[in-house]
């Protein structure tokens, strides 16, 4: 094995100021007294949460009064679901199980809190046998009939 000499190196100098110390007012004035060159620049909106300039559109947005929200299921539809479910002798949980949804979904539809979903509405229509969409809400759902075909081919 070869012996290796390790030399000890001693560094005799002070650490430079940290970033926070070099930005302080005292550090700036001390550097100016020593005659060092300084470059200072003020950052725009430093330390604040201002990311955009105020534009003309901001005033228009402030004056905007239109409330944007999703359309909910009308209460009329909720009552039709409730009546149809009770005629069938189903609880909310039973109806939800039949259409593969959670009972909360049925509750939301009956209370008028749900956002209409045509897939769910179609499933409920088929189970309770009443229309929930269109002009004839509450009317009995006509079963779909297949067009009659004759056994003869032309």
PyMOL commands that set and color helices and strands:
alter all, ss='L'
color gray80, all
select helices_A, chain A and resi 19-22+25-34+56-63+75-87+92-98+103-111+118-128
alter helices_A, ss='H'
color red, helices_A
deselect
rebuild
show_as cartoon
